[in-house]
Amino acid sequence: MSDPARPAAPSIRPAVLADDEALGRLDRDTWSPLHAVTPMPEPPYEAYFDVNHRPEDVLVAQDAAGGALCGYVRLVHPTPLASNAHVLQINGLAVAEHARGRGVARLLLRAARAEADRRGARRITLRVLGHNAPARALYASEGFAVEGVLPGEFFLDGRYVDDVLMGRPVDG
């Protein structure tokens, strides 16, 4: 039996060009030194989609009530090399503040894995900052394992932070 006080799970769908403004806003609203290696965005804001960030690389979570976007995951090839074409990398994951704690990030990770399988990938990888314990725990619970650490790769908020490389097979 469903809990009437708990919102329905969002639907996951491929992004479309018309999502550009909403995705840009979501990206800015979820910026945090816990996961960002770039400075906080400031106006004038750039478009979310560009030559390196295309709608076909993004899956969005859409609230059941109202249809607002409440999260996204971006899945790209880590390199342009044919010898690396069997790998897809999560190159962005965000969940709106109001949707946190509802399993949206987990839904997006599972959708990314299904999309990687649909696209014929054998592996899925990601990079996460060492101090982002909540994200690392989520990724580990979804079968991602630490495959490497770049110690002190980033200098953020006055301290050196590790870049943690994680991965998993698509079909495992």
N, C-alpha and C positions, 0 to 999 in steps of 0.2 A: 504494500500500500504506500502511495507517495505521500509525502509531508506537504500539506497545502501551504505552509509557511516558507518552504524551501523552493526557490525558483527552479523551473525546469532546466535541464541541461541545455547548453547552447548547441546549435547545429554547427557543423564544420563544413565549409565549402571552399572552392578555389576562389582566390581574389579576382576582382575585375578592375579595370582601369578606373571606374567610378568610385572605388574604395580609397583612392589616393588621399584625399583630404582627411578622411576618418582614420586611416592608418598613420598618416603623419601626426595627427593629433594624439593618437594612442601612443605612438613612439615617444613623443615629447612628454606626455603626461606620466609615462612609466620610467623616464630616465632616472637613474640612480647610480651613485658611485659604487654600489654593490656589484653592478654588472657592466657599467659603461667604461670604456677606455678613452672615449672622446669627451670633450667638454660639453656641458649642458647646452642644448640648442638655444639659440637666440634669434629673434627676428632680424632680417626677413628669413622666413623658413623656406627651405628647399622642398621640392616635391618629393614624396616618398618614393615613387617609381622613377627610375632613370635607367640608363643603359645597363647598369649592373644590378638593378633591383627591379625585376619585371613581374607583372601580375601572375604569370604562370609559375613563378617560383614561390608563391605565398599561398598558404591556407589560412583562412580566417575563422574565428569563432564568433557566431552571431547570436545575441540573446534571443531566447524564444519569445519573450514579451518585448515588443517594441522594435526588434530587429537591429538594435545598435551593435556595432562591433565591440567585442569585449576581449579579444585576444588575436594573436597571429603567430605563425611560425613560418620562417623563410628557409627553404631547402635548395641548396645550390651545389654545383660541382666545385670542389675545393681548388682544382686547377683546370686549365684548358687541355691538358694532356690526354690523348686517347688511352694511354696506359693506366690512367686514373679514372676513366669514365664509369667504372663500376662502383664508385664511391660517391655518396651524396653527403653534404655537411649541413647541419642546422646552423644557419648563419643569422639567427635572430629569433627570439621567443619573448613575447610580452603578453601580460594579462592585466587588464584594467583593474584598478584598485577595488571597485565595487564587485568584481567577479572573483576575487581571490578567495581561496579556501573552498571553492566549489568543484575542484577537480578539472578546471579548464586547461591548465598547463598539461596535465596528464592526457586529456583528450587530444590536445594538439600534438603531443609527442607520438601518441599512437596513430594519429592521422598521418603524421609525417612518415612514420615507418611504413604504413600501408601505401602511401604515395611513392616512397622509395621502392617498394616492392613492385608497384604498378609500372614504374619507370625502368625496371630491370636492374636496379642497384643490388649489390651483394653486401655492402657495408654502409653504415650511417655513422657519422662522426660529429663531434662538436668541440668547442673550446669554452671553458668556463673559468672565471677568476677563482683563484684558490680560496679567497676569503668568503665566497658565496656559498656558505654551507647549506642553506635551504635548497638551492638549485642542484648542487652536487648530490644531495641525498635523493632528490626526486629522480635525477638521471640514473643513479645507481639502482633505485627501486624499479626502474624501467629497463634494466639489463645493460646499461652502459658501464663499462669498466675504464678505470684510469689506464691509459696507454702511454702516457708520458707527462712530464712536468717540465716547464721552462721556468726555472727559479728566478724570481725577481724580474720577470720580463717587463712589467709595467711599474711606473712610479705614480701612485695615485694617492691623493690626500696625505701627502708627506711620508708615504712608506712604500716599500717595494712589495709587489704582489705577484704571486706565481700565476702563470697561465697553464691551466690543466687541460690536457688533451684526453678526450674520452671517446669511446667507440663501441660498436656492437655489430654483430651480423644482422642483416635485415630479417632473415628467416629463423632466428633463434629464440 
